[in-house]
Amino acid sequence: MRIPRFAKVLVVFLTGVMLVQLLYACSPRSQAAEKTRLTIATVNNGDMVVMQGLSRKFESANPDIQLRWVVLEENVLRQRTTTDVASQGGQFDVMTIGSYETPIWARRNWLKPLDQLGEKYDVNDLLKPIREGLSNNGKLYAVPFYGESSMLYYRKDLFEKAGIAVPQQPTYPQMREWASKIHDPAHGVYGVCLRGKPGWGENIAFVSTLVNTYGGRWFDMKWQPTINTPAWKEAIAFYVDLLNKYGPPGASSNGFNENLALFSTGKCGMWVDATVAAGLLSNPKESQVYDKVGFARAPIEKYPNGSNWLWAWALAVPKTSKSPEAAQKFVAWATSKEYIQLVAKENGWVAVPPGTRTSTYQNPNYRKAAPFAEIVLGAIESADITHPSAEPTPYKGVQYVDIPEFQAIGSAVGQTLAAALTNRTSVDQALQQSQKSTERFMKHTGYIE
């Protein structure tokens, strides 16, 4: 039987269509389109950069998931994530947030509870203070990538040369004396580095602990601001004087990362900051002074309360995530015991994320590689977010106040204190201005009349 010409044309056409569809299905573009794409917002801290690099292992094990990274400076990250989650923007599937945001956002129903982490995850292995800080009503809403308190780092070689012996619990008056002895700007060494960059999570994180141990607090029990008080004045005068006399130039621009770079290149004699820096400063790949770093508890003044903070950078899944199951799979991987083993294999035990798991601190390999482990663990376990000051407070939090408005309040005060650090205003004027602006804010938001 003879096949009509139009039928032959139709067969050729249909065959061509099927071939095109088959080629498209096999193309990389098609395969990529079928993947679940997770957009992850994270901070540009060293441990997070390591996570981004190692995430290729996760993608290899999960070929149906593709990761897209948005890596931001700390202040910018907080602005972007807060704006997105509050407006239900849905830009991110995974967010790097902290102990401050997690319970507040959970109460507002902005986060997914993390109840699909898998049987092997072992939630109870997470350090209790860190785990509780990332929970609300007994449910976990973020998992810690690393946890931290704060501590004193110092150059053992400079201290030995100056004849300085550091006690187990240093004081801030001692720190001033030590800074005067080791300050040597002619040879590129500054007596002390401290956070000066404005921001509620930058200079205010350190300043709050300083105010606490000088006997101050942010608010009294009726939510009246207590910034323009003798304790604050004494603490801030000490801070400004210390950095102006013995700090590096441009201290008002230095946050955690800037001071980490200064210390690791030998330009700081002392530094009070997050315990997470201990592993970075002790790592020969990251630090020029890895074999010269000494460690001690965060200094105190009149009162030990609140002299060392409690924080976790953690991974959370917003309610607006388009792929919440895949997102939970990733956050479980990035904060697991297996991930810690992976970092140890790739970069050495000294580089593993600290402050998250009991099993890490029980591991003899980590203890051998991390001479600071006991100090860090002790600082985390002794930090008390319920009693941050010598006087009672209506809030929780050592280096922050656990109300949504604190981001705005802390950032505004941080700008004013940075101005005092650069002598654009006096300490007295800075505290008066901070007191007035905080009073206005608390009245506007209905905390006080």
Phi, psi and omega in degrees: 000136181276130180273127180301150182302318183296328179292319177300316179299318180297318179298314178300318181297312182295322178298319179296319179298315180297321180295317178299316180297320180295316179297320180294320181297330181270354184285152177302323182298317181294316180298319179296323182294331181280347182285152171277124184258122178253127176259123187244123175261125180217169183268153185274036175279158187304316182294326179288326177294321175298315179302317180298318180295319182280350184295346175299331177294321178295317181294325178294321180282341181230073185297347179272001181239132178243133183257136174238126187255136172238102186256122190228154171297150192308309182297320180292318178304313182298319179296313184295313183290320180296315179298317183293315184288325180289326181268001183057041184290327177074025179288330190239146174263332177227133179238140171270111180230178186239186181295334178289308187289323193306303182294327179295313181291326178296318179296332179271005178064037179264347185240153174276134172295139184269083183245015179231047183273349178098155184295328184280354189294321179064071179301324183291346176284341177294137180303132189303313180299323180289314181298316181294327178291342181253017182241162173214127184052040176080359180254140179276127181244355174205152178241140189282126171281317165211152178244158184204157162240206175232157184203174178259128171254141178213157180275110183298322182294319179292321181292320178296319179296325180272359179071033182259128173252126184267121177288168180298326177237093179289165175239160179293322174301322176297319182299320178298316180297317180295319180301321181295333183275330185255354180295119184214068185297335179298332178252018174076022179240126180253142187301323184207145172239135177217159179294132175232345181296130182295142177153144182295334177259003179251262184294328182291331177301313178289313184301322180300318179293324178295315178298317179305310186284345171274000176099007182265175177205165181283319185219150171277184187290350176255015180067020173281130178299143182234040185280318181273067183228163182303321182296316177297316182299316180296317181294313184288324176298319177298312183300311182294315181297316182298313181288324179293325181275320191232008180266171178285160174299146177070030182300333182290353177255000187262122171251204182301308185295321181293317179291326175300317179295319179296313183292316184292343176258013172085016185262355180240135175276329179214157179200128173253118181194196188297141180295341179298337180290342184303313180294323180292318181289337182266000184265116181303335179284340186248338193226136176278348182242028186304330183261009183238009187268129172255156184230140177209166176299155175301139182297157175235167172239251183288322188232141177283342184302129171069018180280340176234134188273178176223125185208155169219133163273124190226164179252129182230158179246113179292154179301334184274003179302135180280344182222068186296327179292315177295324179297317178294326177298319180291314183294329176294316179298314187287347182237018186271167172298323181295323178295319178300319176297322179296314178298318179300318180294318184279320190235358182096154184297330182295341185265359184289151179300124183269169167071022183242317190235137175302321183298329178296316183283346175269351184280120182298331178295319179291316180300322180292321183277340188237087180296347181268357190304315183295319180296316181297311181298318178297321180293317179296314184287339181267346180292131185237102183288347181271344179225069186283347185224168177293330178260155180296149180231151177276003185234165171251159179117132181276304183259009177209168176248130190277055172234149183302330185287349187293332177304313181289317181297309182298320180293322178294314178295323178300320177296318181294319179291327175296325177294323177292325180293330179263010177064024173281344174209162179276165177299315179301314180294321180297319181288323176297314180296318180295320178298312182295315182294324179289321176300315180299318181294318182291327175291316181298326182266003171086011178286324180227163180266000000 
